[in-house]
Amino acid sequence: MLNRRQLRIKALQAVYAHFQSGSDNLARTEKQLISNLDRLYDLYIYQISLLAAIRDFAEESLITSKGKYIPTEEDLNPNTRFIDNRFLQQISANRDFRRKEDALKINWSGAEEIIRKIVKNFRASDDFAKYMKREKDNYDLDREIVLSLIRNHIITNDVLRSHFEEINSMWSEDFYMSLAMVNLTIHGYLEKKDIETQLPTLFKGQTPLKASEDKVFLIDLIRNTIINKEKYDKIIDEKATNWEFDRIATMDLILLRMGMAEIFEFPSIPLKVTLNEMIELAKHFSSPRSSVFINGLLDRTIAEGLKNKIVVKKGRGLVS
């Protein structure tokens, strides 16, 4: 489920924590990474559970309205399109999700006010009004309104993000990545899927008997970045013209080491992909000028490595 960009972000976080700790314990770093990834998947289950809780709260609100002392016609005959949402009913009944939700003992009783405000703002939105009034009624529209709920009322909700951080301090950092996983699940869900359908695993192709290629890539990237630190730092020092090594920002150093690990140790990853990925990570995690510096240094490393035949890529189109 995690894509290669997200895996590189997780590698960056793990390598940064390793070097900042001053420890040489690679096994501990890998163990902590796996633990953090497990917690990321837990957050994913919590966020799916939140969607189910929002639907349940909306249904309870309609029941409460019917019980008013003087109910209106709308109270007595409400539009139930949202609570009848096919995707939300489908995911709520999914046995794999329910097993994982029960294992985590998820309980929303302490977040009722957060859910109430989300439902209130969602109901007041134009997207919700259009959805409820549409003559057309199908599964794709049901999925789209859930995506709108996430996009406009969940991903921007700082109070909700703080609530998750109170449960697990790492979850504020993982909030957006986990929601991206939820979005991917929604996009990939089909109306024909039954209650026995398994939720996506964290790593694509992962099974109890087979290690995922993506998981192997992640672990190997971290190991090579850390183990080959001195070799990569020597190249950086040589190539960082007009720039003292000690003045290079820690995050830039780590991105350069990661880039060199991919250049030298991963023959199946195209050089252009490595360059683009390190540049994008620099734009997000480092200073505005870092991407230019990292691009230039890695580009010079690649040119010299190809010339001296120490950069070897297997497969058509992997060099350019």
Sequence and secondary structure as in RCSB ss.txt:
>XXXX:A:sequence
MLNRRQLRIKALQAVYAHFQSGSDNLARTEKQLISNLDRLYDLYIYQISLLAAIRDFAEESLITSKGKYIPTEED
LNPNTRFIDNRFLQQISANRDFRRKEDALKINWSGAEEIIRKIVKNFRASDDFAKYMKREKDNYDLDREIVLSLI
RNHIITNDVLRSHFEEINSMWSEDFYMSLAMVNLTIHGYLEKKDIETQLPTLFKGQTPLKASEDKVFLIDLIRNT
IINKEKYDKIIDEKATNWEFDRIATMDLILLRMGMAEIFEFPSIPLKVTLNEMIELAKHFSSPRSSVFINGLLDR
TIAEGLKNKIVVKKGRGLVS
>XXXX:A:secstr
   HHHHHHHHHHHHHHHHHHT   HHHHHHHHHHHHHHHHHHHHHHHHHHHHHHHHHHHHHHHHHTSSS  HHH
HS   TTTT HHHHHHHH HHHHHHHHHHT   GGGHHHHHHHHHHHHTSHHHHHHHH S   HHHHHHHHHHHI
IIIITT HHHHHHHHHH TTHHHHHHHHHHHHHHHHHH  TT  TT     SSTT BTTB  HHHHHHHHHHHHH
HHTHHHHHHHHHHH TTS GGGS HHHHHHHHHHHHHHHH TTS HHHHHHHHHHHHHHHS TTHHHHHHHHHHH
HHHHHHHTT     STT   
